[in-house]
Amino acid sequence: MRKLKITELNRLSTSEFKEIDKVPFIVILDNIRSMYNVGSVFRTADAFRLEKIYLCGITSVPPHAEIHKTALGAEESVDWEYIEDTVHIVDRLKEEGYTVFSIEQAEGSTMLNELELQKNQKIAIVMGNEVKGVQQEVINHSNGCIEIPQYGTKHSMNVSVTTGIVIWDLFNKII
């Protein structure tokens, strides 16, 4: 086994990425405090060729050095938009045919490993604030909540880690 060189990975250029078809998958960041978490989500969205990221509330927007540090340029390849009110974008995406899931521990949530989706289903996920989670009003407007089963003493994970796990799982269910 030999580690591949960067030149052997056949990466898309930013302009090629902009032109290629995207997966019908959107991430909504609801009041994310850490710009490093924002950057990390951009990088993961790029890796899975997601359609768009919505940055809502207090979530910082590019360009910013702290976002760039973890995004490594993905903030320039992935389409994004700032929307102040998270509920507004959730409602708009539902009208456009997206199924919107809040990623939150909630009564009646569906465990990620038990969630069933249709191939090519248009989905959006809402990722909440590092301390307070997804706003209750946003949950009320979502189609449902998804929860990652956890078995240790802690019952939360970093928002960028959670986003990566959820994107990977849902990506495999709709592709």
C-alpha positions in Angstrom: 0.0 0.0 0.0 1.3 3.5 -0.9 -0.1 6.8 0.2 -1.4 8.8 -2.9 0.2 12.1 -3.8 -2.1 15.1 -4.0 -1.6 15.2 -7.7 -3.0 11.7 -8.0 -6.3 12.5 -6.3 -7.9 14.1 -9.4 -9.5 16.9 -7.4 -12.0 19.2 -9.1 -11.0 22.9 -9.4 -13.3 25.4 -7.8 -14.7 26.4 -11.2 -15.3 22.7 -12.1 -17.0 22.2 -8.7 -19.3 25.1 -9.3 -20.4 23.7 -12.7 -21.0 20.0 -11.7 -24.3 18.6 -10.6 -24.8 18.7 -6.8 -26.5 16.3 -4.4 -30.0 17.6 -3.4 -28.8 18.1 0.2 -28.7 21.4 2.1 -27.2 22.2 5.5 -28.7 25.0 7.6 -26.5 26.3 10.4 -28.7 27.8 13.1 -26.8 30.2 15.3 -23.4 28.5 15.2 -20.9 30.4 17.4 -17.6 28.9 16.4 -16.2 29.9 13.0 -14.0 26.8 13.1 -17.2 24.7 13.2 -18.6 26.7 10.3 -15.4 26.2 8.2 -15.4 22.5 9.0 -19.0 22.2 7.7 -18.0 23.9 4.5 -15.2 21.4 4.0 -17.5 18.4 4.6 -20.2 19.9 2.3 -17.5 20.2 -0.4 -16.4 16.6 0.1 -19.9 15.3 -0.5 -20.8 17.8 -3.2 -23.8 19.2 -1.3 -26.0 21.8 -2.9 -25.8 24.7 -0.5 -25.3 25.9 3.1 -27.5 28.5 4.7 -25.9 30.5 7.5 -28.5 31.8 9.9 -28.7 34.1 13.0 -25.4 34.7 14.7 -23.5 32.3 12.4 -20.5 34.1 10.8 -20.1 34.3 7.1 -17.1 34.2 4.8 -14.7 35.7 4.2 -13.1 35.2 7.6 -9.7 33.8 8.6 -11.1 31.5 11.2 -13.6 30.0 8.7 -10.9 29.7 6.1 -8.6 27.9 8.5 -10.8 24.8 8.7 -12.6 25.2 5.3 -9.4 25.3 3.4 -11.1 27.1 0.5 -14.4 25.2 0.5 -16.1 28.4 1.5 -15.4 29.4 -2.1 -16.5 26.2 -3.8 -19.7 25.5 -1.8 -22.7 27.8 -2.5 -23.9 29.6 0.6 -26.3 32.3 1.6 -26.9 34.2 4.8 -30.6 34.2 6.1 -31.2 35.9 9.4 -34.3 33.9 10.3 -33.8 30.1 10.3 -37.6 29.4 10.4 -38.0 31.4 7.2 -35.5 29.2 5.2 -36.9 26.0 6.7 -40.4 27.0 5.5 -39.1 28.0 2.1 -37.2 24.8 1.6 -40.3 22.7 2.6 -42.3 24.7 0.0 -39.6 23.7 -2.6 -40.0 20.0 -1.8 -37.2 19.5 0.7 -37.7 17.3 3.7 -36.2 19.3 6.6 -34.8 17.5 9.6 -33.5 19.2 12.8 -30.6 17.3 14.3 -31.6 17.3 17.9 -32.4 15.1 20.9 -36.1 15.5 21.1 -39.3 13.6 22.0 -40.2 11.5 19.0 -36.9 11.9 17.3 -35.8 9.2 14.8 -32.5 7.5 15.4 -30.2 8.1 12.5 -29.6 4.4 12.0 -33.3 3.8 11.8 -34.1 6.6 9.3 -35.3 5.5 5.9 -35.1 7.9 2.9 -35.9 7.6 -0.8 -33.1 7.7 -3.4 -32.6 11.3 -4.7 -34.9 12.6 -2.0 -34.3 16.4 -1.5 -33.2 16.9 2.1 -32.0 19.6 4.4 -30.6 19.3 7.9 -30.6 22.0 10.6 -27.6 22.0 12.9 -28.0 24.0 16.1 -26.0 26.2 18.4 -23.2 24.5 20.3 -24.8 25.1 23.7 -28.5 25.5 23.1 -29.0 23.3 20.1 -31.7 23.9 17.5 -34.2 26.5 18.4 -37.6 25.0 19.5 -39.4 27.1 16.9 -37.2 25.7 14.2 -38.0 22.2 15.4 -41.7 23.0 15.3 -41.3 23.9 11.6 -39.2 20.9 10.7 -40.5 17.7 9.2 -38.9 15.8 12.1 -35.8 15.4 14.3 -32.9 13.0 13.8 -30.8 11.9 16.7 -27.5 10.1 16.7 -27.5 7.1 19.1 -24.9 7.6 21.8 -23.7 5.1 24.3 -21.1 6.8 26.6 -21.4 9.2 29.5 -21.7 12.3 27.3 -24.8 12.9 25.4 -23.6 15.5 22.9 -20.9 15.8 20.3 -19.2 18.7 18.6 -21.5 20.2 15.9 -19.0 19.8 13.1 -18.5 16.1 14.1 -22.2 15.6 14.3 -22.7 17.2 10.9 -20.1 15.0 9.3 -21.7 11.8 10.7 -25.2 12.9 9.6 -24.0 14.0 6.1 -22.2 10.7 5.6 -25.2 8.6 6.6 -27.9 10.5 4.8 -25.7 10.9 1.7 -25.5 7.1 1.5 -29.2 6.8 1.9 -30.1 9.2 -1.0 -27.4 8.4 -3.5 
